[in-house]
Protein backbone atom coordinates (compact mmCIF):
# COMPACT_ATOMS: atom_id res chain seq x y z
CA UNK A 1 0.00 0.00 0.00
CA UNK A 2 2.98 2.33 0.48
CA UNK A 3 3.66 2.31 -3.25
CA UNK A 4 0.05 3.16 -4.02
CA UNK A 5 0.17 6.07 -1.57
CA UNK A 6 3.20 7.47 -3.43
CA UNK A 7 1.43 7.12 -6.78
CA UNK A 8 -1.69 8.83 -5.47
CA UNK A 9 0.36 11.71 -4.09
CA UNK A 10 2.26 12.06 -7.37
CA UNK A 11 -0.88 12.00 -9.51
CA UNK A 12 -2.49 14.70 -7.37
CA UNK A 13 0.61 16.88 -7.54
CA UNK A 14 0.92 16.46 -11.31
CA UNK A 15 -2.80 16.88 -11.93
CA UNK A 16 -3.02 13.81 -14.13
CA UNK A 17 -5.30 10.80 -14.20
CA UNK A 18 -4.40 7.66 -12.33
CA UNK A 19 -5.75 4.64 -14.17
CA UNK A 20 -5.86 1.22 -12.58
CA UNK A 21 -6.51 -1.98 -14.44
CA UNK A 22 -6.06 -5.68 -14.26
CA UNK A 23 -4.97 -8.20 -16.84
CA UNK A 24 -7.63 -10.83 -16.36
CA UNK A 25 -7.49 -13.02 -13.29
CA UNK A 26 -3.83 -12.26 -12.44
CA UNK A 27 -3.63 -15.25 -10.15
CA UNK A 28 -6.85 -14.43 -8.34
CA UNK A 29 -9.96 -16.53 -8.16
CA UNK A 30 -11.21 -15.20 -11.54
CA UNK A 31 -13.66 -12.88 -9.82
CA UNK A 32 -13.51 -9.14 -9.50
CA UNK A 33 -12.09 -9.34 -5.98
CA UNK A 34 -8.81 -7.69 -7.03
CA UNK A 35 -10.73 -4.75 -8.53
CA UNK A 36 -12.86 -4.45 -5.40
CA UNK A 37 -9.77 -4.60 -3.18
CA UNK A 38 -7.94 -1.91 -5.16
CA UNK A 39 -11.03 0.30 -5.22
CA UNK A 40 -11.32 0.12 -1.42
CA UNK A 41 -7.62 0.89 -0.93
CA UNK A 42 -7.94 3.87 -3.28
CA UNK A 43 -10.95 5.26 -1.41
CA UNK A 44 -9.28 4.76 1.98
CA UNK A 45 -6.05 6.45 0.89
CA UNK A 46 -7.92 9.30 -0.76
CA UNK A 47 -9.62 10.02 2.55
CA UNK A 48 -6.31 9.85 4.45
CA UNK A 49 -4.63 12.15 1.92
CA UNK A 50 -7.60 14.54 1.83
CA UNK A 51 -8.01 13.91 -1.90
CA UNK A 52 -11.19 13.84 -3.89
CA UNK A 53 -11.17 11.10 -6.48
CA UNK A 54 -13.50 10.29 -9.32
CA UNK A 55 -13.70 6.56 -9.88
CA UNK A 56 -15.26 4.12 -12.25
CA UNK A 57 -15.01 0.37 -12.36
CA UNK A 58 -15.00 -1.96 -15.33
CA UNK A 59 -15.41 -5.60 -14.41
CA UNK A 60 -15.19 -8.63 -16.62
CA UNK A 61 -18.39 -10.25 -15.26
SVG drawing of the C-alpha trace seen along z (x, -y; Angstrom):
<svg xmlns="http://www.w3.org/2000/svg" viewBox="-21 -19 27 38">
<polyline fill="none" stroke="black" stroke-width="0.4" points="0.0,0.0 3.0,-2.3 3.7,-2.3 0.0,-3.2 0.2,-6.1 3.2,-7.5 1.4,-7.1 -1.7,-8.8 0.4,-11.7 2.3,-12.1 -0.9,-12.0 -2.5,-14.7 0.6,-16.9 0.9,-16.5 -2.8,-16.9 -3.0,-13.8 -5.3,-10.8 -4.4,-7.7 -5.8,-4.6 -5.9,-1.2 -6.5,2.0 -6.1,5.7 -5.0,8.2 -7.6,10.8 -7.5,13.0 -3.8,12.3 -3.6,15.3 -6.9,14.4 -10.0,16.5 -11.2,15.2 -13.7,12.9 -13.5,9.1 -12.1,9.3 -8.8,7.7 -10.7,4.8 -12.9,4.5 -9.8,4.6 -7.9,1.9 -11.0,-0.3 -11.3,-0.1 -7.6,-0.9 -7.9,-3.9 -11.0,-5.3 -9.3,-4.8 -6.1,-6.5 -7.9,-9.3 -9.6,-10.0 -6.3,-9.9 -4.6,-12.2 -7.6,-14.5 -8.0,-13.9 -11.2,-13.8 -11.2,-11.1 -13.5,-10.3 -13.7,-6.6 -15.3,-4.1 -15.0,-0.4 -15.0,2.0 -15.4,5.6 -15.2,8.6 -18.4,10.2"/>
</svg>
